[in-house]
Amino acid sequence: MNQNIDMEKVMAMLSKMDKKDLEEGLNKVSKILNSKEADQIINNIKSNHP
């Protein structure tokens, strides 16, 4: 995964999201990472974002 993410941009994006949307997004991420297919999904993301 790209480790060169601009934290200022990430924080600005998060600050624009309301709490409900942020919680829903985090719940989706949590479900994905806890699924049996997490490694496959992560590898797919990596291959699509060099």
N, CA, C and O atoms as a MOPAC input file, in Angstrom:
PM7 MOZYME 1SCF
protein

 N      0.84400 1    -1.18500 1     0.00000 1
 C      0.00000 1     0.00000 1     0.00000 1
 C      0.88600 1     1.24400 1     0.00000 1
 O      1.97900 1     1.24000 1     0.56700 1
 N      0.41600 1     2.27400 1    -0.62300 1
 C      1.20700 1     3.50300 1    -0.72600 1
 C      1.35100 1     4.16400 1     0.64100 1
 O      0.36200 1     4.56800 1     1.25300 1
 N      2.56900 1     4.26700 1     1.10500 1
 C      2.82600 1     4.86500 1     2.41600 1
 C      3.01900 1     6.36700 1     2.32700 1
 O      3.23300 1     7.02300 1     3.34600 1
 N      2.94700 1     6.92000 1     1.12600 1
 C      3.18400 1     8.34800 1     0.92700 1
 C      1.88400 1     9.15200 1     0.88800 1
 O      1.78400 1    10.14300 1     0.16400 1
 N      0.90500 1     8.73000 1     1.65900 1
 C     -0.37200 1     9.43400 1     1.69400 1
 C     -0.17500 1    10.76200 1     2.41700 1
 O      0.45200 1    10.82300 1     3.47500 1
 N     -0.71400 1    11.80700 1     1.83700 1
 C     -0.62000 1    13.12900 1     2.44700 1
 C     -1.61900 1    13.20200 1     3.60000 1
 O     -2.82800 1    13.27600 1     3.37600 1
 N     -1.11400 1    13.18100 1     4.82800 1
 C     -1.98500 1    13.14500 1     6.00700 1
 C     -2.86000 1    14.39100 1     6.09900 1
 O     -3.97300 1    14.32800 1     6.62200 1
 N     -2.38100 1    15.49300 1     5.60700 1
 C     -3.19000 1    16.70800 1     5.62900 1
 C     -4.43400 1    16.52800 1     4.75800 1
 O     -5.52800 1    16.94700 1     5.13800 1
 N     -4.26400 1    15.90800 1     3.59400 1
 C     -5.40300 1    15.65200 1     2.71500 1
 C     -6.36100 1    14.65400 1     3.34900 1
 O     -7.57900 1    14.81200 1     3.26300 1
 N     -5.80800 1    13.62700 1     3.98500 1
 C     -6.65600 1    12.62900 1     4.64700 1
 C     -7.46400 1    13.27500 1     5.75700 1
 O     -8.66700 1    13.03500 1     5.86500 1
 N     -6.82900 1    14.08400 1     6.57800 1
 C     -7.53500 1    14.73100 1     7.68400 1
 C     -8.59500 1    15.70500 1     7.17800 1
 O     -9.67200 1    15.81100 1     7.76600 1
 N     -8.29700 1    16.41400 1     6.09600 1
 C     -9.27300 1    17.33900 1     5.51700 1
 C    -10.48300 1    16.56800 1     5.00400 1
 O    -11.62200 1    16.99600 1     5.19000 1
 N    -10.23800 1    15.43700 1     4.36200 1
 C    -11.32400 1    14.62300 1     3.85100 1
 C    -12.18000 1    14.08100 1     4.99900 1
 O    -13.40800 1    14.11600 1     4.93500 1
 N    -11.52400 1    13.58300 1     6.04300 1
 C    -12.25800 1    13.03600 1     7.18800 1
 C    -13.05900 1    14.11500 1     7.90100 1
 O    -14.16200 1    13.85200 1     8.38300 1
 N    -12.51900 1    15.32000 1     7.97400 1
 C    -13.22000 1    16.39200 1     8.68500 1
 C    -14.48900 1    16.81100 1     7.95000 1
 O    -15.40700 1    17.35300 1     8.56600 1
 N    -14.55200 1    16.56400 1     6.63000 1
 C    -15.73400 1    16.91800 1     5.84500 1
 C    -16.84300 1    15.87400 1     5.96200 1
 O    -18.00000 1    16.15700 1     5.65200 1
 N    -16.49000 1    14.67000 1     6.41000 1
 C    -17.48700 1    13.60800 1     6.53400 1
 C    -18.23800 1    13.78500 1     7.84800 1
 O    -17.65700 1    14.17500 1     8.86100 1
 N    -19.53200 1    13.49500 1     7.81700 1
 C    -20.22800 1    13.56000 1     9.09000 1
 C    -20.00400 1    12.25400 1     9.84900 1
 O    -19.56400 1    11.25700 1     9.27700 1
 N    -20.30900 1    12.27600 1    11.12800 1
 C    -19.99500 1    11.15400 1    12.01400 1
 C    -20.65400 1     9.86100 1    11.53300 1
 O    -20.03400 1     8.79800 1    11.56800 1
 N    -21.89500 1     9.94900 1    11.08800 1
 C    -22.61900 1     8.75200 1    10.64200 1
 C    -21.92400 1     8.11800 1     9.44700 1
 O    -21.71700 1     6.90500 1     9.42500 1
 N    -21.56000 1     8.93000 1     8.44600 1
 C    -20.87600 1     8.40400 1     7.26000 1
 C    -19.53300 1     7.79600 1     7.62100 1
 O    -19.16100 1     6.74100 1     7.10700 1
 N    -18.80900 1     8.46500 1     8.50500 1
 C    -17.50200 1     7.96200 1     8.91900 1
 C    -17.63800 1     6.61900 1     9.62000 1
 O    -16.87400 1     5.69400 1     9.34400 1
 N    -18.61300 1     6.50400 1    10.53200 1
 C    -18.82500 1     5.23900 1    11.24200 1
 C    -19.23000 1     4.12500 1    10.28000 1
 O    -18.76100 1     2.99400 1    10.41000 1
 N    -20.09400 1     4.43500 1     9.31700 1
 C    -20.50000 1     3.43000 1     8.33400 1
 C    -19.29900 1     2.95100 1     7.52200 1
 O    -19.14000 1     1.75500 1     7.28200 1
 N    -18.45900 1     3.89200 1     7.10300 1
 C    -17.27000 1     3.53500 1     6.33800 1
 C    -16.30500 1     2.67800 1     7.14100 1
 O    -15.75500 1     1.70600 1     6.62300 1
 N    -16.09800 1     3.03100 1     8.40000 1
 C    -15.19600 1     2.25500 1     9.24800 1
 C    -15.75800 1     0.85700 1     9.50800 1
 O    -15.00300 1    -0.11300 1     9.57400 1
 N    -17.06900 1     0.75400 1     9.65400 1
 C    -17.68300 1    -0.56200 1     9.84300 1
 C    -17.48800 1    -1.43700 1     8.61400 1
 O    -17.23100 1    -2.63400 1     8.73900 1
 N    -17.60900 1    -0.84600 1     7.42100 1
 C    -17.39200 1    -1.60200 1     6.19000 1
 C    -15.95100 1    -2.09300 1     6.11000 1
 O    -15.69400 1    -3.25000 1     5.77600 1
 N    -15.01700 1    -1.20000 1     6.42100 1
 C    -13.59700 1    -1.58100 1     6.39300 1
 C    -13.32900 1    -2.70000 1     7.39100 1
 O    -12.61400 1    -3.65400 1     7.08600 1
 N    -13.90200 1    -2.58000 1     8.57700 1
 C    -13.72400 1    -3.60300 1     9.60600 1
 C    -14.24600 1    -4.95300 1     9.13600 1
 O    -13.58800 1    -5.97500 1     9.33100 1
 N    -15.41700 1    -4.96400 1     8.52200 1
 C    -15.99400 1    -6.21500 1     8.02100 1
 C    -15.11300 1    -6.82500 1     6.94300 1
 O    -14.90200 1    -8.03700 1     6.91400 1
 N    -14.59500 1    -5.97200 1     6.04800 1
 C    -13.72600 1    -6.47300 1     4.97800 1
 C    -12.45900 1    -7.09000 1     5.56400 1
 O    -12.04900 1    -8.18100 1     5.16900 1
 N    -11.84800 1    -6.38200 1     6.50500 1
 C    -10.58300 1    -6.86700 1     7.06200 1
 C    -10.76500 1    -8.10400 1     7.92600 1
 O     -9.82400 1    -8.87500 1     8.11000 1
 N    -11.95800 1    -8.30100 1     8.45400 1
 C    -12.22100 1    -9.48100 1     9.28000 1
 C    -12.75200 1   -10.65300 1     8.46400 1
 O    -12.95200 1   -11.73900 1     9.00800 1
 N    -12.98300 1   -10.45400 1     7.17000 1
 C    -13.50300 1   -11.52300 1     6.33200 1
 C    -12.37600 1   -12.46600 1     5.91400 1
 O    -11.19500 1   -12.13100 1     6.00000 1
 N    -12.77100 1   -13.63400 1     5.46600 1
 C    -11.79900 1   -14.62000 1     5.01000 1
 C    -11.10500 1   -14.16200 1     3.73200 1
 O    -10.02000 1   -14.63800 1     3.40000 1
 N    -11.73600 1   -13.24300 1     3.02400 1
 C    -11.20500 1   -12.78700 1     1.74300 1
 C    -10.34200 1   -11.53600 1     1.87800 1
 O     -9.98600 1   -10.92800 1     0.86900 1
 N    -10.00100 1   -11.14100 1     3.09400 1
 C     -9.26800 1    -9.88800 1     3.31200 1
 C     -7.96800 1    -9.84100 1     2.50400 1
 O     -7.68400 1    -8.83400 1     1.85600 1
 N     -7.18500 1   -10.90800 1     2.53600 1
 C     -5.91800 1   -10.90900 1     1.80100 1
 C     -6.14000 1   -10.73700 1     0.30600 1
 O     -5.38800 1   -10.02600 1    -0.36000 1
 N     -7.16900 1   -11.38600 1    -0.22000 1
 C     -7.47700 1   -11.26700 1    -1.64600 1
 C     -7.88200 1    -9.83900 1    -1.98200 1
 O     -7.44600 1    -9.29100 1    -2.99400 1
 N     -8.71500 1    -9.23200 1    -1.13700 1
 C     -9.15900 1    -7.86400 1    -1.37500 1
 C     -7.98100 1    -6.90400 1    -1.30800 1
 O     -7.84800 1    -6.02600 1    -2.16100 1
 N     -7.13400 1    -7.05900 1    -0.31200 1
 C     -5.97300 1    -6.17800 1    -0.14800 1
 C     -5.02600 1    -6.32300 1    -1.34400 1
 O     -4.51500 1    -5.32500 1    -1.85400 1
 N     -4.79600 1    -7.54000 1    -1.78500 1
 C     -3.92600 1    -7.75400 1    -2.94200 1
 C     -4.52900 1    -7.14200 1    -4.19100 1
 O     -3.80300 1    -6.60400 1    -5.02700 1
 N     -5.84400 1    -7.21400 1    -4.33400 1
 C     -6.53200 1    -6.63100 1    -5.48700 1
 C     -6.36200 1    -5.11100 1    -5.46400 1
 O     -6.09800 1    -4.50300 1    -6.50100 1
 N     -6.51000 1    -4.50100 1    -4.30200 1
 C     -6.34400 1    -3.05600 1    -4.16500 1
 C     -4.90700 1    -2.67000 1    -4.53000 1
 O     -4.68300 1    -1.70800 1    -5.26500 1
 N     -3.94400 1    -3.42400 1    -4.01200 1
 C     -2.54100 1    -3.13200 1    -4.30300 1
 C     -2.24400 1    -3.21200 1    -5.79800 1
 O     -1.50300 1    -2.38800 1    -6.33400 1
 N     -2.82100 1    -4.20300 1    -6.46300 1
 C     -2.52600 1    -4.37100 1    -7.89500 1
 C     -3.19600 1    -3.28300 1    -8.72700 1
 O     -2.74200 1    -2.99300 1    -9.83400 1
 N     -4.26000 1    -2.67900 1    -8.22000 1
 C     -4.94500 1    -1.62000 1    -8.96200 1
 C     -4.39200 1    -0.23400 1    -8.67100 1
 O     -4.72700 1     0.72100 1    -9.37200 1
 N     -3.55700 1    -0.10600 1    -7.65700 1
 C     -2.97800 1     1.19100 1    -7.28000 1
 C     -1.47400 1     1.05000 1    -7.06200 1
 O     -1.00500 1     0.89900 1    -5.93400 1
 N     -0.73600 1     1.10100 1    -8.15800 1
 C      0.73200 1     0.91000 1    -8.03900 1
 C      1.40900 1     2.00000 1    -7.25700 1
 O      2.62600 1     1.96800 1    -7.08000 1

